[in-house]
Amino acid sequence: MIEKLKQVGNSVARIDALERVTGRATYTADVYLPDMITARVLRSPHPHAHILSIDVSKALAMAGVHAILTHENCDVVWTTGDKRNKRYLFNNPVRFVGDPVAAVAAENRHLAEEAMAKIKVEYEILDFVIDTEEALQPDAVKIRPGGNLSPDAKGKHEPEVYSRGDIEKGFSASDHVFEDAYASKHQSNAQMEPRTAVAQWEGDKLTVWTGTQGISNCQRDLCRDLDLPREKVRVVCQYMGGGFGNKNQCQDSDLMAAILAKQADRPVKLEFTRKGDFLGVHGRWPTNQYYKIGVDKDGLLQAIQVRNYSGMGPYRKGTGSLVGTELYRCPHVRREIYPVYTNMTVAANFRAPAYPQGVYGIGSMMDHIAHELNIDPVEFHLKNSTRQYLDKIPYTSYGLADCIRQGADIFEWEKRWHQAGSGVGPKVRGSGMAIGLFGARLGRSSAVLRLDSEGKLWVHVGVTDVGTGAKTTMAMIAAEAMEMNLSEVEVVWGDTDRCPYSVGESGSRTTGFTGYAILEAAKQLKQKLEKQGLPKGDDMLIAQVTTEPKLEGVARYGFAAHFVEVEVDIELGGVKVLKYVAMQDSGRIVNPLTATSQVRGGIIMGIGMALHEELLYDQRTGVPVNPGYYGARVMTHLDAPEIEVHFIETEDAYGPYGIKSAGETPIVPSVAAVANAIFNATGHRMKELPISRDKILGAVS
């Protein structure tokens, strides 16, 4: 057992819970400014087309229409919208259904929408390609100069390769070699809060209210794209309704609102519709994964080869990588990643971006190998799971084996698991398991602590809180470090004019990065307090630090092992999750209440990815047919099963109090665990996501 602390480790309600549940919290859509006008975005109805002309004269002539942006009068480059090419706010040609064509600011949204309908756009329709592998064929339409294989960081149009050992030697040493293919589909982030931005100019000072995961990043990007000094840009995000990776950095909506406000000389609120949010904001990249895996007669891995094609849409906003081989010990590994341009909606970061789809593929392969060799999957994973990162770098702490063993006991694996497809009846049950990991990095962040004469501690941090309870976590760490009660701590957040740099809430980095800065600031403040005593009157004791701890020669990861039992209706194709046990090694847990919710939320999202969610396209027209919550079948509270969460609290010498990543790890094994349980129930391996009713009925018929 790790040493118990006074504040950290207790279940605490969120410090802003009352504001959130009573409706007093101010989200971006709740921001109303004097003389504010409203903007809407006109989007391309075509997957690929040249804009021959845009006539906005009728729209501009309408009373109450104040500004219209198109590619003809706005050449601003949205730098975070594409890592490899220039992506303008308004592009010509347009390259996917939903690509912005114009933005209209008017007295109200109804007038803005009416004005959009009066904009006349003449298109030259171009050929398009949606399928990732078809896009690499010689006769495929070229979406970008140089071809549809996105260039790497050096500008070379080559696959991104990782290898260790000698892959052919590994297969030669194998007694059994297995080959198969798996596919995942585009999944929308589907956060509750649609994209909204409010922009106001006061002279040459720009203020943007926006639902962002990183106020510091958004400020930096706005300064770069609009060529403004940092002191002239303020970004505010007091509350936000989820992000899941697609709200970090500056978004095109932020830039559009700022430019419209400048042109109209009025504050502007730009809101995406729900359909526009599903199409115009990136989701998880689809994959086509090809595996070849060799094992010896005892089931020990000898060689893993994977070739993956990731559909990025027409802009390279994310990595397109695929994670999974890192979970297993194996002397010979080769992984090839092909990030491919297509005319689909853009793909980029979404909760553990490269992980759940990759672990679905390789986790299904490992379950298949265990089945073919008649080895219990728990035994197989204990034998083959990672012990060192990439088989050479020691972990700072390691709880994966305990997660597997204890999870199997709690789940009653030996009682529930059976030979695949051995159930009888219209409803059959099956059990599956999978493992996962996610980085718990350290890096640069800042914190300012102010102590007043009454002993009140003010903690200034650049967090926004995307649903993780980050504000509460920061308060708990500060209270622990300063040996104070939580009630004596006040957190100041979400405003670049009042808060220092924070990395942004993505990559499960906030607690490790900003929490560490708070600890160091607390050390400095305690030293001042010891020398000077409490300040008097209106004076303050202030500590301000910027830290950048580094990991050298070690790898820091959180781990997970998940166990699930499902019931499959083989007559109707429905799947019901009956039991779910999640074992998590996230180091020390700051707030068990919030951490448990984070795990459950990630799992529910993973179940949705496994069973329902996909942005479907009409292959003939290139038009998405189901953008929105109902069409995507996003899970609700009524769909969510009971999920049992247990934490393995490992001792870790790094980071604030040994805290590791928690927010993204739980989605990593969830898709594979559900897929493996369906195989165990039906005896049929599901090789394409989502595992919908039609696929199950097709397999069992």
C-alpha positions, 0 to 999 in steps of 0.5 A: 500500500502506498502512503496515505496523504491528507488531501490527495486520495479523498473522494471530493465533489468538484469545486464547481459542481454547484455552478454546473448542475444549477445552470449558473456556469457560463459556457461560451454559448452563454456569453452575451456582449452588447451589440453582439451579432451572430455568425453561421458557416456555409459548407461544401455539399460536395466531397471534392470541387473547384469553386468557380465563383461565389456571388455574395451580393444578394446576401450582403444587400440584406439589412442586418448582414454585416460581414461575409468571409470567403476564400476571395476576401480571407486568405488566413492560414489555419496552421493547426488545421494541417501539419503538412500543407497550407490549410486556409480557413476557406479553401479552393478546391473544397475537399470534403462535404462540410469544408467551409465555403463562407461565414456570415455574420448578421443581427441574429442566427435566422438572418445569418442562415437566410443570408447563407441561402442567398449566396450563389456558389458555382462548383466544378465537381471533381472526382473523389475517393473515400476508401483509404487503400483506393486512394493509394492506387495509381489512378486515384484522384490526387487530393494533394500535390505529391499524392495521397500518401501524406508526407512525413516530417521530412517531406518524404511520401513514405510509410512511417516505420518502426522496427526492432530485431529481424522480422524474417528471423522472428518468423523463421523461429516461430512454430505458428504464424497467424495472419489476418486483417481488421478495420475500424471506422471514422468515429465523431468526438460527439462532445455535448457542447457544439463548437462556439466562439465569441470574439470582441475587439477593443481597439487592437486587443482581441478577446476570444471566448471559446470552448478550448482544451488549452487556453495557452495553446489557443492564444499562441495559435491565434497570435501566429495566424493573425500576426498579433503579439501575445499581449494583444490576445486574450482567451477565456474558457471558464466552462466547457462541455467536453472535448475529447481531443478535438478542442485543443489548440485554436480551431477554425471557428475561433479565427472566423469569429475574430476576423468577422468581428474585425470586419463588422466592427461588432462582437461576433458569436459564431456557432456550429450546428450539430451537423456542422460540428459532426462534419466540420470538426475532426473525429477518430481516424479509420484504419485498415490493419494487416497483421502477421504474428509468429509464436513458438510452441508454448505461445511465446511471441516471436514476431509481430508485423503490422501494416496499417492504412489510416484515413486522415481526410484531406488535411493532416491534422493528426498523426494517423499512428496505430498503437498496440505492439507496445503492449507485448514482449516480442524480440522482432517487430515491424510496424508500417503506418500509411497516413492517407488523404481521402475526401472524408471528414478530417481525422485527428485526436480523439481520446487516446487517438491511436490506441483503441483502434490499434488495440482492437486489432492486435488484441483480437489477434492475440485472443485469436492466437490464444484460442487456436493454441488452446491457451487461456487468454489470461495466461497468454497475456501474463506470459506475453504482456510488456515488461519494459517499454519497447522491450528495452526501457524500464517503466517508472512503475508497473501494475499491469500484471496485478491488473490482469491477475486481480481483475481475473479474480474479481471478474471470476474469469475461470467461472465465466470464460468458456470455449468460444461458441459453446453456448446454446439458445437464442441468447448466448453469453461470452467473456473477453479481456484485453489490456491497455496502456497510455503515457504519463508524461512530464513536461513544461507548465507554470503555476502562480500561488498567492497567499493572503493575510487571512491564510487564503491560497489562490492557485492560478493555473491555465487549466480549463477542465474538459470533464476530468475535474482538473480544477478540483485536482489542482486545488487538492494538490495545492492543499496537500502541498501547503498542508491546508484544508481544501476549503482554504484554496481558491482556484483561478482558471481559464483566462490567459490574462489571469493564468500562466501557461498550461499544456492544455488538457490533452494527452492525459498531461494536465495533472502530471505537468501542471500538478508538478508546477504547483508542487514546486511553487508550493515549495517556494511559497513555504520557504517565503512563509517560513522566512517572512510569516503571513503577509499583513493587510492587502499584501500577498506572498507570491510564488511563481514557477515554470517547470519542465521535468524530464524523463531520462532512461525510463518510460512512464505509463498507466496500465489497464486490464478490462474484463467483460461479459456480454449477451448476444441475441443471435436471432436479432443481432443485439449485444448487451454488456452484462458485467464489466470489470476495469482494473487501472494502474494510474499511480496514486489516485487524487480523487477516487470519485472523479477518477472512477467517473473518468474510467467509466466514461472512457469505457462507455465511449469504447463500447459505443465505438465497438458496437454502434458509432460510425460516420457512414458515407454514401459510396456513390456520392461521397456524402455522409448520411448520419452526422449527429447523435441519433444517426451515430447511435451515440450511447446514452445513460440508458444504454450504459451498463454497470461498470466496476472500477478498481485501482492498483495504486503503484508507487511511482517516484516521478510526477506530483505524488506519483500520479499517472495518467487516468483519463485516456487509459480506460478507452484503450482496451475496451473495444478489444475486450467487447469484441473478444467477448462477442467472439467467445459468445458466438464463435465468430470473430468480428473483424470490422467496427462497429460490430453492428447487428447486421454484421453479427447476423451475417456471421451467425446465419 
